[in-house]
């Protein structure tokens, strides 16, 4: 685990309230998902997101701490240790923050009114949650060792297509340099920007976050490459595992490729890459859904894999379109390496 900077040890627990908690243009494959966000994304919303709010972010008059929200401020729902691998399929989600400059307080504020337009896609290609009126921000500035650190905690009301109520809880903190930017990246130790977001049914006061969001690319994070050879083919999985103060490290299952019975496949669509690890990724489970079936199989799974080859042994299985097992394949070799 990477060492954490002092500001995270100070502000992290305060900002997270006890709950779990870079520019990717050079690293974006252009087909990282089917949601419409590709390398040529401009200011206009792609068709898949045309139901999202079109208003700009807005703070209060007199606020002058700029939060720059870029066109690429797209975040992907993360795994949960409290779910099974198959449950991860139905809890996929993407959070999009609307681009613009949000002026925030430069001093401590409690419950300041703020407009932070956002939308959440919970079913691929279907309208999901949108912001419902203004939200609130709690801002705090704290000095330690001659350096000022900031925390901005947002509470944003959202509603679903059938009128159901949700709350988006979003937090940024780090070393104060007079502003910050959100571009869809994972937290950056060097710049000191930490971002986290959680989605709750009803209110986050219940303490249960139904979805957690992080970067869709984890650009700049080393890649764990797991390669498997099995009866009838090969499978390579690319994971990017970030950093955490104490809990299981956030991660993205970024890409997969391989061959199955003479047919090549490759996948980098967030919605078709399913991942669920045990604590601290000591054991890892994943499913890759193909773009088109290969024989009777809609996908392939790797279960119980890890960097150390510990028991239980890795299992390779072909799955149907719901992730149910069709058949097992005999594993003949597996390797693991970390690459920049």
C-alpha positions in Angstrom: 0.0 0.0 0.0 1.3 3.4 -0.9 2.2 5.8 2.0 -0.5 8.4 2.6 0.3 12.1 2.8 -0.2 14.0 6.1 -3.2 15.9 4.8 -5.1 12.7 4.2 -4.5 11.5 7.8 -5.8 14.8 9.1 -8.7 15.6 6.9 -9.7 12.2 5.5 -11.6 10.8 8.6 -13.2 14.2 9.1 -14.5 14.4 5.6 -15.6 10.8 5.2 -17.9 11.0 8.3 -17.2 7.3 9.0 -18.4 6.0 5.6 -16.3 4.1 3.0 -14.8 6.0 0.9 -5.5 13.2 -13.8 -6.3 13.8 -17.1 -7.1 10.5 -18.8 -7.0 11.8 -22.4 -3.7 10.1 -23.1 -4.9 6.8 -21.6 -8.5 6.7 -22.7 -9.2 3.9 -25.2 -12.2 5.7 -26.7 -14.4 2.8 -26.1 -14.2 2.5 -22.4 -18.0 2.2 -22.2 -21.1 2.3 -24.3 -22.5 5.4 -22.5 -21.5 7.8 -25.2 -18.3 9.3 -23.5 -15.5 8.8 -26.0 -12.2 10.4 -26.9 -13.9 13.1 -29.0 -16.2 14.2 -26.2 -17.0 17.9 -26.5 -19.1 20.2 -24.4 -22.4 19.0 -25.8 -23.9 16.0 -24.0 -23.6 12.7 -26.0 -27.0 11.2 -26.9 -26.8 8.6 -24.2 -26.8 11.4 -21.6 -29.2 13.9 -23.2 -31.6 13.5 -20.3 -29.2 15.0 -17.9 -29.5 18.6 -16.5 -28.2 21.3 -18.7 -27.8 24.1 -16.1 -24.4 25.2 -14.9 -22.9 24.7 -11.4 -23.5 27.8 -9.2 -22.5 28.9 -5.7 -23.4 32.0 -3.8 -22.5 35.6 -4.5 -19.2 36.4 -2.9 -17.8 32.9 -3.0 -14.5 32.8 -4.9 -12.9 29.4 -4.5 -13.2 27.8 -8.0 -14.0 24.2 -8.5 -13.5 23.5 -12.2 -15.7 20.6 -13.4 -14.4 19.4 -16.8 -16.2 17.7 -19.7 -14.7 14.4 -18.5 -16.1 14.4 -15.0 -17.5 10.9 -15.3 -17.2 8.5 -12.5 -18.0 4.8 -12.3 -19.7 2.8 -9.6 -17.3 0.7 -7.6 -17.5 -2.8 -6.2 -18.6 -3.6 -2.6 -17.3 -6.3 -0.3 -20.9 -6.6 0.9 -22.1 -7.8 -2.5 -21.5 -11.0 -4.5 -19.9 -11.1 -7.9 -23.3 -11.6 -9.6 -24.9 -8.8 -7.5 -22.3 -6.5 -9.0 -23.9 -6.9 -12.4 -27.1 -5.1 -11.3 -25.4 -2.4 -9.3 -23.3 -0.9 -12.1 -23.8 2.9 -12.4 -22.1 6.0 -13.7 -22.1 9.4 -12.3 -21.7 12.5 -14.5 -21.2 16.0 -13.1 -22.2 18.8 -15.4 -19.3 20.9 -16.7 -18.7 24.4 -15.4 -17.0 26.5 -12.7 -18.5 26.2 -9.3 -17.5 29.0 -6.9 -17.2 27.8 -3.3 -16.5 29.4 0.0 -13.0 30.5 1.0 -13.8 30.2 4.7 -15.7 27.8 7.0 -19.4 27.5 5.9 -22.1 25.1 7.2 -25.0 24.3 4.9 -24.4 26.8 2.2 -26.8 26.5 -0.7 -25.1 25.3 -3.9 -26.2 24.1 -7.3 -24.3 21.0 -8.5 -26.1 19.5 -11.5 -25.4 15.8 -11.9 -27.0 12.7 -13.3 -26.6 8.9 -12.6 -27.1 6.2 -15.2 -28.1 3.0 -13.5 -29.2 1.0 -16.6 -27.1 1.4 -19.7 -28.7 3.8 -22.2 -31.7 4.5 -19.9 -32.5 7.8 -18.1 -31.6 7.5 -14.5 -31.3 9.9 -11.5 -31.0 13.7 -11.9 -30.5 16.5 -9.4 -33.6 17.8 -7.8 -33.1 21.5 -6.9 -30.2 23.0 -5.0 -28.1 21.1 -2.5 -25.8 22.2 0.4 -22.1 22.4 1.0 -20.2 22.3 4.3 -16.7 23.9 3.8 -13.9 23.7 6.2 -10.3 25.1 6.1 -7.7 23.9 8.6 -4.1 24.7 9.0 -1.4 22.1 9.9 2.3 22.6 9.8 2.0 26.0 8.1 -0.2 24.5 5.3 -3.9 25.1 4.8 -6.1 22.1 3.9 -9.7 22.3 2.7 -12.7 20.0 2.8 -15.9 20.6 0.8 -18.7 18.1 1.6 -21.8 18.3 -0.7 -25.3 16.9 -0.1 -27.2 16.9 -3.4 -30.9 15.8 -3.7 -31.7 13.6 -6.7 -34.8 12.0 -8.1 -35.4 8.9 -10.3 -37.6 8.6 -13.4 -40.5 7.4 -11.2 -40.1 10.1 -8.6 -38.1 8.2 -6.1 -35.8 10.2 -3.8 -32.0 9.7 -3.6 -29.1 11.7 -2.1 -25.7 12.2 -3.7 -23.0 12.8 -1.1 -19.8 14.1 -2.6 -16.5 15.2 -1.0 -13.3 16.8 -2.1 -10.4 17.7 0.1 -6.6 18.4 -0.1 -4.0 21.0 0.2 -5.5 24.4 -0.5 -4.0 26.1 -3.6 -6.9 28.4 -4.2 -9.1 26.0 -6.2 -9.4 22.5 -7.6 -10.5 20.6 -10.7 -12.5 17.4 -11.3 -11.7 15.6 -14.5 -12.8 12.0 -13.8 -9.5 11.0 -12.2 -8.7 9.0 -9.1 -7.3 10.9 -6.1 -3.9 12.3 -6.8 -1.2 12.0 -4.0 1.0 14.6 -5.8 -1.6 17.3 -6.3 -3.4 16.4 -3.0 -6.9 16.2 -4.5 -9.1 13.5 -2.9 -12.5 12.9 -4.4 -15.2 10.5 -3.3 -18.9 10.2 -4.0 -21.7 8.0 -2.6 -25.3 7.6 -3.6 -28.0 6.7 -1.0 -31.7 5.8 -1.4 -33.7 8.4 0.5 -31.0 10.0 2.6 -27.4 9.3 3.4 -28.3 10.0 7.1 -29.1 6.3 7.3 -25.4 5.5 6.9 -26.0 3.1 4.0 -24.4 4.1 0.6 -26.0 2.0 -2.2 -23.4 3.1 -4.7 -19.8 4.4 -4.4 -18.1 6.1 -7.3 -14.5 6.6 -8.4 -12.5 7.1 -11.5 -13.5 5.1 -14.6 -9.9 4.8 -15.7 -7.6 5.2 -12.7 -5.1 6.9 -15.1 -1.6 7.0 -13.8 -2.1 4.0 -11.5 0.0 0.9 -12.2 -1.9 -2.0 -13.8 -2.1 -5.5 -12.4 -2.0 -8.0 -15.3 -3.4 -11.4 -14.5 -2.9 -13.9 -17.4 -4.5 -17.4 -17.5 -4.0 -20.2 -19.9 -6.8 -22.8 -19.9 -8.2 -25.7 -21.9 -9.4 -23.9 -25.1 -7.9 -20.5 -24.7 -6.3 -17.6 -22.8 -7.5 -14.8 -20.7 -5.8 -11.6 -19.6 -7.3 -9.2 -17.0 -6.2 -5.6 -16.4 -6.9 -4.2 -13.0 -5.9 -0.8 -11.6 -5.9 -0.6 -7.9 -5.7 2.7 -6.1 -4.9 3.8 -2.6 -6.9 3.9 0.6 -6.5 5.2 4.2 -7.6 1.9 5.8 -10.4 0.1 3.9 -10.1 -2.0 0.8 -8.4 -0.1 -1.9 -10.7 1.3 -4.7 -10.1 -0.2 -8.1 -11.3 -0.4 -11.7 -11.4 -3.6 -13.8 -10.2 -1.7 -16.8 -9.8 -4.2 -19.7 -9.7 -7.9 -20.7 -8.7 -9.8 -23.8 -8.2 -13.4 -24.8 -9.2 -16.3 -27.0 -11.9 -18.9 -26.6 -12.0 -22.0 -28.8 -10.3 -20.2 -31.6 -12.2 -16.9 -31.3 -10.5 -13.7 -30.1 -12.2 -11.3 -27.8 -11.4 -7.9 -26.2 -13.4 -5.9 -23.8 -13.0 -2.4 -22.3 -16.7 -1.5 -21.7 -17.3 -0.7 -18.0 -20.7 -2.2 -18.2 -19.4 -5.6 -19.3 -16.5 -5.9 -16.9 -17.6 -7.2 -13.5 -15.3 -7.3 -10.5 -15.6 -8.2 -6.8 -12.6 -8.8 -4.6 -12.3 -9.8 -1.0 -10.8 -7.5 1.6 -7.7 -5.6 0.3 -8.0 -7.6 -3.0 -6.5 -10.7 -1.3 -8.7 -12.8 -3.5 -10.4 -11.6 -6.7 -13.4 -12.6 -8.8 -14.2 -11.2 -12.3 -16.6 -11.8 -15.2 -15.9 -10.6 -18.8 -19.1 -10.4 -20.9 -18.4 -10.7 -24.7 -19.8 -8.2 -27.2 -21.2 -11.3 -29.1 -21.6 -14.8 -27.7 -18.8 -17.3 -28.5 -20.6 -20.6 -28.9 -23.1 -20.8 -26.1 -21.1 -18.6 -23.8 -21.9 -14.9 -23.2 -18.8 -14.5 -21.1 -16.0 -16.0 -19.1 -15.2 -15.7 -15.4 -12.1 -16.1 -13.3 -12.7 -16.9 -9.6 -10.4 -16.9 -6.6 -7.4 -15.5 -8.5 -4.7 -13.5 -6.6 -1.1 -12.4 -7.1 0.4 -15.2 -4.9 -1.3 -18.4 -6.2 -2.7 -19.2 -2.8 -5.6 -21.7 -2.2 -8.3 -22.0 -3.2 -7.1 -22.4 -6.7 -8.2 -20.1 -9.6 -11.2 -21.4 -11.5 -12.1 -20.5 -15.1 -15.7 -20.8 -16.2 -17.9 -20.0 -19.1 -21.1 -18.1 -18.2 -24.4 -17.3 -19.7 -25.8 -13.8 -20.2 -26.8 -13.6 -16.6 -23.4 -14.7 -15.3 -24.6 -18.3 -14.4 -22.0 -21.0 -15.0 -22.3 -23.1 -18.2 -19.1 -25.1 -17.8 -15.6 -25.1 -16.3 -12.3 -25.1 -18.1 -9.1 -26.6 -16.8 -6.5 -24.0 -15.9 -3.0 -24.9 -17.1 -1.0 -21.8 -16.2 -1.4 -18.3 -14.6 0.9 -15.4 -14.2 0.7 -12.0 -12.5 2.8 -8.8 -13.0 2.4 -5.1 -12.3 3.2 -2.7 -15.1 3.2 1.2 -15.1 
